[in-house]
Amino acid sequence: VASGCAHLKRNVLLCWPCLKCVSLLIRELLDPSAMTCGDIFRIIIAFFIPPLGVFTQVGFTQPFWINLVIYLFAVGGLGFPVLFGMWPAAVIHALFVILTRK
């Protein structure tokens, strides 16, 4: 990822304190030239119904089921409406899946 990073010389792809590696990784993930109309559609959907955004990217795989459980906790689908704070976690997870699974 970061060719000038000293940590890569030790066969470590990404180290925690290296902000240069993190900023280059984020720049690669959010590269506008790599975005398609489908990605933009999925991102918009992920803000309203995160499991649907994940499903359109990866189908019925493990990330979808993880996101569905997080989302159900957020909306009270599992009987825990107190955990509405989980909704941002579902959105963040959905965005992570959409942006990293190309």
Backbone torsions as a table, in degrees:
resi	resn	phi	psi	omega
1	VAL	NA	-64.0	-178.6
2	ALA	-103.0	108.9	-175.2
3	SER	-70.3	-25.6	-179.1
4	GLY	-92.1	6.6	-175.7
5	CYS	-84.0	132.0	179.9
6	ALA	-70.4	-22.8	-178.1
7	HIS	-71.4	-26.6	179.6
8	LEU	-69.9	-21.7	177.8
9	LYS	-70.5	-16.2	178.1
10	ARG	-102.0	21.0	178.6
11	ASN	59.6	36.7	174.6
12	VAL	-114.5	121.8	-177.8
13	LEU	-68.7	-44.3	-177.6
14	LEU	-145.5	124.7	179.4
15	CYS	-106.5	156.4	-175.4
16	TRP	-64.3	-49.2	-173.1
17	PRO	-80.2	-7.7	-173.1
18	CYS	-83.3	98.3	-178.5
19	LEU	-69.9	-24.8	178.2
20	LYS	-66.1	-43.2	177.3
21	CYS	-62.7	-44.4	-178.1
22	VAL	-64.3	-44.5	-178.6
23	SER	-66.1	-37.6	177.5
24	LEU	-68.6	-36.2	177.8
25	LEU	-65.3	-44.4	178.1
26	ILE	-63.3	-40.5	179.1
27	ARG	-62.8	-38.2	177.9
28	GLU	-68.4	-39.7	-178.9
29	LEU	-68.2	-35.9	-176.6
30	LEU	-100.6	24.9	179.6
31	ASP	-65.1	114.5	-177.2
32	PRO	-63.1	-26.7	-179.3
33	SER	-73.0	-20.2	179.7
34	ALA	-91.3	-8.6	-179.5
35	MET	-79.6	140.7	174.8
36	THR	-112.7	171.9	176.1
37	CYS	-61.8	-35.3	177.9
38	GLY	-62.9	-39.2	178.1
39	ASP	-64.5	-42.7	179.6
40	ILE	-64.1	-41.8	176.8
41	PHE	-60.8	-44.5	179.8
42	ARG	-63.5	-38.8	179.8
43	ILE	-65.0	-42.8	178.5
44	ILE	-63.6	-45.3	178.6
45	ILE	-61.7	-37.1	-177.0
46	ALA	-62.7	-26.2	178.7
47	PHE	-74.4	-25.7	-178.2
48	PHE	-101.1	-46.0	179.4
49	ILE	-134.5	84.1	-175.0
50	PRO	-52.9	-42.4	-179.7
51	PRO	-62.4	-32.3	178.4
52	LEU	-67.3	-39.8	176.2
53	GLY	-62.7	-41.3	178.7
54	VAL	-67.4	-41.5	-179.5
55	PHE	-60.6	-41.4	-178.8
56	THR	-67.4	-19.1	179.0
57	GLN	-91.5	-45.3	-171.2
58	VAL	-122.3	-4.2	-179.6
59	GLY	74.5	-156.3	-178.3
60	PHE	-84.2	58.9	178.2
61	THR	-106.7	-178.1	-175.7
62	GLN	-56.3	-43.4	179.1
63	PRO	-59.9	-34.0	178.1
64	PHE	-63.8	-47.0	-177.3
65	TRP	-66.4	-37.4	176.8
66	ILE	-62.5	-46.1	-179.0
67	ASN	-66.4	-36.4	179.1
68	LEU	-63.2	-43.0	178.8
69	VAL	-64.4	-44.0	177.6
70	ILE	-59.8	-43.9	-178.6
71	TYR	-66.0	-40.3	179.1
72	LEU	-65.7	-34.7	173.0
73	PHE	-63.7	-37.7	-176.6
74	ALA	-69.0	-41.7	-175.8
75	VAL	-93.6	0.6	178.1
76	GLY	85.1	15.2	-179.2
77	GLY	-66.8	-20.3	178.2
78	LEU	-104.5	14.5	178.0
79	GLY	87.2	12.9	-179.5
80	PHE	-122.7	65.3	-178.2
81	PRO	-65.9	-11.3	178.6
82	VAL	-65.5	-25.0	-175.7
83	LEU	-87.2	37.0	179.5
84	PHE	-61.4	-20.4	176.8
85	GLY	-65.9	-9.6	178.1
86	MET	-78.1	-14.9	-178.0
87	TRP	-59.3	-45.1	176.6
88	PRO	-61.0	-32.9	178.1
89	ALA	-65.2	-38.9	177.9
90	ALA	-65.6	-40.4	179.4
91	VAL	-67.2	-44.1	180.0
92	ILE	-63.7	-42.7	178.5
93	HIS	-62.9	-43.0	179.3
94	ALA	-62.1	-44.1	179.0
95	LEU	-63.8	-39.3	178.1
96	PHE	-60.7	-47.1	-179.2
97	VAL	-63.8	-44.3	-177.7
98	ILE	-65.1	-41.3	-176.2
99	LEU	-80.3	-21.6	-177.3
100	THR	-100.9	-19.5	-177.9
101	ARG	-97.3	88.9	180.0
102	LYS	-102.1	NA	NA
